[in-house]
């Protein structure tokens, strides 16, 4: 069995065997405490960016149409079991649209042995260079949000890159642009953080990687 397949199989078994906790965990997210991410973040710290953009998700506005997921897949052709964006749902009606959170302190970048990850100084976007990737899977275990995935065809990791190529030309990310209710938006984290919280029941503590996403839960 190849190293890439061993990594994928091991991770899949861990997720299936995990106990799902809280609202979001019941939908499908389970923090994997590998390499003690809190300690990893404190070590090998990256340079602070001048600006940090991020996503905002308003659960009350989301109509669960999954347009954000479809446009992302159509644009970047990721494999179905290696999604860049997911709309997580549970039987209680809760939902959460999530991709890579482009964390201020990305654990994925800190554990990558070949430095395939870079964090842009201009906007804080975390980009993965698949040409450098050796498929070791360390980032899969370090990321508390399960954002990186190993592609079967290439054996390399891929993940959301915030449509940085489109943003560089003055456009915006496809997922945000296609959302019919503006449940999914983006902006400067200094402004977004005033509208919502980085903490959400069932998600890992934001202190681990300081994710660049705020969530506005729907009113009960």
N, C-alpha and C positions, 0 to 999 in steps of 0.2 A: 504494500500500500504506500502511495506517495505521501510526502510530508504534508502537502496541501490537503489531501483527502483525510488524513489523520486529524488535522486541525479542525476541518469542517465537521467531521463526525463527532469529535469530542465536544465541540461547542453545542451541537444540536442536542446531544444527550443531556448536557448540563441544563439547557433551557427546558427540555421536556420534563426533566426530573425536578425542576425547581418548584418551590411552593409559592404560589402567586398571592401577593399581599396587596391590599388597598385597591382603590378604584382603578388606577392605571395598571397596576400589576395584574389585576384580574383580566385586563384586556390583552396583556401579552408581554409586559416588560418585567424583567427580574434582574436586579443588580447582581453582577458577578464580581465578588470581591477577590480579584486576583492581583497579585503584585502590590496589594495594599495601596490602592490608588491615591488615598489621602497623602501617604508618605511620598509616593512617586511625584505628586504635584509639587511638593515642597522642595524636591531635589530637581536639579537640571532645569531650573525655571527659565522660560523663554523671555525675550525682551518684551516689554509692555508696548502695546500698539497705541498710536496716537488716537485712533478712532476704532470703535467696535460696533459693527452693525449686527443685527440679529432678527429673529422672527418673533411675531406676536400672534398668538392663537386665541380667539374669542370663541369659547365653546358654545355660548348661547346663540351665536350667529351661524354656526356651522349647520348645514342641512344634510350633511353626510353624503353628498353627491359624488365624492371621490374624484372630482375633476383635477384636484391638485396632484393626486397620485398618477392618474392616467396621462396627464400632459408631461409629467416628469419621465415616465416610462417611454412614452412615444418619442420624446426628444433625445433621450440618452440611451435607450435600448438596453436597460439593465435587465438581468435575468429575474424571473418572477420570485425566486427564493432568495434573492440578494437585493432587496428594494432600497432605493435611495430615499424614498418617502413612503410612509405608511399612514393610513387612517385607522387608528386603533379604536375598537368599539367593544362594548360589553352588553350583557342582557339587561342592564339597568338603564340603558340609553345614554351612557357616558361615551364621549368620543374625544380623540386627541390626534391631531395631525402632526406628525413628527418626522424629522429627518436628522441629519447631522446638526448638532447645535453650535458648531463653530466656537467651541468653548474658549474663554479667555485663558484658561490654563489647560490645554488639551492633553489628556493622558496618552492619547494615541501617539502623539508626536514625541512624547518623552520616552516611550518604550521602544520606538522603532530603531532597530540596529543599523539601518542603512540610510536613515534620514530622508525617507520618502515623503515625509510630511513637512510642509512649510506653512507658516502663519503670516499672512500679508500685513505689513506695517500700516498700509493705507486704510484698511477697513476691518482687519482681524479675521478675514476669511481663512479657513484651514483647508489647504489643498493637498491632495495626495497624488504623487507622481508614480503611476503604475509601472513606468519603465525602470524604476529603481527597486520596486517591490520584489522581495524574494518569497513572498507567500508564507512567512513564518507564523502569522496569525497572532503575534503578541498584541497588536492593537485591538483585535477582536475581544480579547479578554480584558484589556485595560479600560476600554470604553464602557462606562456604566449605562449607556443608552443603546448599545448594540447597533451603532451607526455603520461601522465598517463591515463589509462582507467580502468574502473571497469568491470571485467569479469562476465558475466551473470551466469555462472555455479557455481562460487565460491563466488561471492559477494565481492571479494577482488580486489585491484588494481594490475595491472601488467604493465610492460613497458620494453623497451630495457635495457639490463644490459651490453651492449658492449661485449657480449660473454666472460665475465671475466674468466669463468671457462676454456675456451679454451686458453685464453691469459696466464693464469697461468701455462699452460702446454707447452708453447712455440709456440702455434699456433696463429692465428689471427681471428678477427670477420668474420663470414660467409659472410656477405653482401659485405665486402671489397674483400674477396678472390674470390668471384664469378663474380665480375664486369669485363666484357670482355674488356673494354676500359680504365680501371683505372680512370674512372670519380670519383669514390668513393674510397678514400684512408684514411689512418689514420696516426697519428704521434704525436710528442711532440708539444704542442701549441706554444711554443717559436719559433719553426721553421715554423710551418704552418702559423702563423700570419704574416710572412714576404711574403707569397705568395698570400694572399687574405684578405678579410675583414670580420669582424663579423657583419657588417651592410649590410642590403639588403632591397631594396624597398618593403614595405608591411609587413615586419617582425617587431616585437617589438624592441625597442631600446636595444642594447646589454648591456647597463648600468644597466638594471633591474636585470639580473641574470648572466651576463658575460658567455654566452654559449661557450662551447668548440667545436666550429665548424667554419670553414671558408668557404666562398662561392666565387667561381670564376665565375662571370657571363659570358655568351657567348658574343662574340663581335657582335655588331649590323651591 
